[in-house]
Structure formats: C-alpha cells, structure tokens
Amino acid sequence: MTQSSQETVVGRITAVFGVKGWLKVYSYTDPLEGILNYRHWTAVFEGKRMSLELEEGRRQGPGIVVKLKGIDDRDLAKTYCGVDIVVPRSELPELPDGEFYWYQLEGLHVETVDGQNLGTVGHLLETGSNDVLVVTPSDTSIDQKERLIPYLPEQVVKSVDLESNLMVVDWDVEF
C-alpha cells in the first residue's frame, strides 16, 4: 500500500545521525522546521507503511535531525533510511487566499490566456529564485512538448481554479 490521496509527503529520512538513534531528515516543508510541527508520521517504504512518533527534533546545520520514539540505537535507525514521511492533508495549515500547496497544483490542466492547452502540471521544481511548473503534454494538448514555466503568480500564472482543475498562464507556446 502506498501513499493515499488524502496524504502528502512532507519529507524523507536520509541518514543516521550519531549513535543514539537520531536520524537526518530532508524536509519538503517551508520553512524546513515545519516538519517538526507534525508529531505523528506515517513512513512509507517499498509499499510498506508504519506509524512513527516524533519525540524531538531540531535544525542541525542546513538540515533537520529527529529522534523518533522507540528508535534508540544506530543500527535500528539505519533501517529507516530512505523512507518517505507522509501526513494527512487535513493536518496541513490553512493557506492565505491565492497560495497553494504543490500537491494542489499537480494535475491541473494548463491553458494559455488565449485558450491553448499546454498539458498538465506534472510536478514542480524549486530553483531558488522561483518555483517552476513542469507541464507535461496530454492527449488534448497543442503538441507533445514538455514545458518549464516559472510559477510567478500575476506575472505568468494568471489564475488557478482548483474546482475547475485549471491554471491559466501568460506563456508563449513556442517556449
């Protein structure tokens, strides 16, 4: 069993940290420490699911380290490396109007302001200066080109309608 549509991945356990069962976590939250707001995690690895409880955690250099309940030595901790950390979407904080979680944008149909279908949002990339939409072609898109479109609300992204599953962009179809 894998992640359900009512859950979202908030991070990944990447490595052990020390000898007392601490783990390094790559957080997908913004800010990085946001992952520590979720005390109960579901870990998903190779189709298996397990419940984990966050005992404590902190920022450590450029990343996050955590201590999970019941994991008290390095050897046991090592078995958790590589697992995705998911939480119920219902636990995510409410966003202000006009802001969206990435999972909400993935799968949206993308059209230009003049109604040309570019495809669907496959996923997003974080580039530092701005996020980038990776728009993959669909059966009904104008061509079979994958497009990288900067996620710049108001400048490039003119509207996002979750109910209609549609994003309208001001983008030249030649790019």
N, C-alpha and C positions, 0 to 999 in steps of 0.2 A: 504494500500500500504506500502510495506517495502522498505528497502534499495535497490537501484538498483545496477546492476553490474558495473556501472560507478562511484560508490561512495565507500568510505571506512570509517569505524568507526575510529575516532581519539580520542574519549573519552566518558565519561559518567558523567552526573550531578548526584552527590551523596547526597548532603545535603544542607541546607541553612547555610549561614554564616552571623551572625549579624541580624540586624532588618531593614536594608535599601535595601533589595532585592538582596544582594550578594549571590552567590552560590559556593559551593565547587565542583570542577571538578576532576575526576580521568582521567588523561591524558595517552593515549597509545603512545604518541609521544616520541621520543628520540632526544634531551632532553625533559623533561616534559614541559618546557616552549614553545616548538614548537607549541603547540595547539593555543597559543596566536597569531601566525602568520596568522591564518585564521580568518578574520573578519566576514564573513557570514557563519553561520552554518545552517544545517537542523537538526532539532531534530526529532527523531523517537521514538514513544512510543505507544505500543499496536496497531501497524498498522497505526497510525496517523502520519502525517508529518506536521511540522510547521517551518517557517523560523525564525531564531534568528540572531540578530546583536550584536556582541561583542562591548561593549562600552569601557571597560577597564578590565585589569586582571593583576595578579601578582603571584609570588611564595609566598606561605604562609606556613612556616614550611616544612613538607615533601610533600605538595601538591600545588594545584593551586586554587585560588579563582577568580571569574569573576563577573562583573557587566554587565548584558545584557540590551540593550535598551528597555525601556518600563516596566521593572520589578523593581518597586521601594519600595516594601514592602515585609516583610517576608511571609505573607500568600500567596501572589501571587507566590513568589519564590518557596514555598513549592510544588506547583502543577507541577513544572518542575523536581522534584527529580525522578531519575530513568530513565530519557530519554538518549538515545544514541545520540551522536553528530557525524554527518557524513558530509563529504565534498567531492566535486568532485575529483576523482583521478587525473584529469588534473591539479589541483592546488598543488599537491604534488611536492616537489622539485626533480629535476633530481638527480639520484644517480650515483656515480662513477661506472665504469665497475667492475663487479664481486660482487656488492652489490645489494640486493633485498629487496623490501618491503615484509612483511609477506604475504599479500594477493596474491602476485605473486607466492609464493611457495605453498600455499594451493591448493590442487587439482592436483599437479604434480604426475605423476607415478614415483615410486621409484624402481630402479633396483640395484642389486649388480654389482660390476665390472665384474663378470663373467656371467651377464645377467639374474639372478634370480629375478623374480618380487616379491617385498615385499608388494606392495599395493600402496596406495596414501597418500599424506600428508593431514591429516585431519585438523590439526591446529598446532600451535607452543606454547611452554611454555617458559617463561622467568624464569631461575633458579638462576641467579646471576652470576655464573661462565661462563655459555654459554647458548644459546638458545637450545631448544630440539624440534626435529620434532616428532610429534605423527603420526605414519604411520599406517593407518587402512587397513585391508585386503580388497581385491576386489575379484570379481568372478574369475579373472585370476591369483591371487597371489599364491605363493607356498603353503600357509597354511592360516589359519584363525586367526593368532596371531596378536595382536596389538603390535607395537614395538615403543620404545622410543629411538630415535637415536640422539646423540648430533649433533647440527649444527656447525660443525667445518670445514669450507672450507679448502681445500687442504689436511687436515688430514683424515677426514671421508667423507665429501662431495667432491667428485672428479670433478663433473661437474653439471651444471644447464643449461638446454636448454629450455628456455621459448617457443620458436617456436615449438619444438617437444614435449612439455609438459612432459619433462623427467628430472629426477635427478638420477645421478649415485653415489652410495655410496660404500665405502670400509667397509663392515659390515658383521660380521659372522651371518648367518641366524639362528643360534641356540640361539642368544640373542633376 
